[in-house]
Amino acid sequence: MTNEKEQFYMSLQPSEMAVFRAAATIFAGYITSGRVTDENENEMMRKSIKVAIKMANTIDKAIASDDEMTAGF
């Protein structure tokens, strides 16, 4: 029997990748500050993702990018 690892492939859209990077940075901050333990790792990871999504939604509402149409022209 060979010891082959199962390969995994994922393709994220640019906006998903941006949220992933933000969540990873937030999660790293939680780890560095000692807030992540073996017992709460999944919870803190989910919290990091929720915070990143909340930030992205707030930014999206606050800023209209060049390729977004604004109503009432």
N, C-alpha and C positions, 0 to 999 in steps of 0.2 A: 504494500500500500504506500502510495506517495503522500507526502506532506504538502499538498498544494493548498494554497489559500484561495478562498472564493473571491473572485474579482467583483468589484462593485463600480458602477458607473452612474454618475449623476450630472445633469446639465442644468445649471441655474441661469435664469434670465438675468440681465444686468441689474434690474431693480432688486431681485432676490439676492444676488451676490452682494449688493450694497448693504442690505439688511443683515445678511449673514456676517459680513465684516464688522458691522457695528455691534451685533450681538456677541461676536467673538471677543471684541475689545471690552465690552461691558463685562462679560463672563470672566475674562482675564483679570479685570479689576477686582471683581468679587473674590477670585482665587487669591490674588496678591494681598488683599486685605484680610484674608483668613476667614471669610464668611462661607466658603464652600467646604463641606465635609463629605465623607463617603455617604453619609446618610441623607444629605440634602442636595447632592450633586444634580440630580435630574430636576428637582424643583428650582434650583438656582439657574440652571440652563434655560428652563422654560421662562423664568422671570427675565433673564437677559434678552430673550427673543421678544417677549412682550414689550419690554422697554424700548428695544430697537424699533419695533413696529410702531409703537406710539410716537416715537420721535419722527419716524418717516412720515406718518400721517400728519403730524403737526407741521412739519416742513412743507409737505405737499399742499396743505391748506394755506400756508403763509406766503408761498412763493409760486408765481406762475412762470414756468420756464418758457423758453423761446418757442417751443413747438406746441404749446398749449394755447387754445383759443380762449379769449375772455368774452363773457357775455356782455351785451349792451354796447357794442361799438357803434 
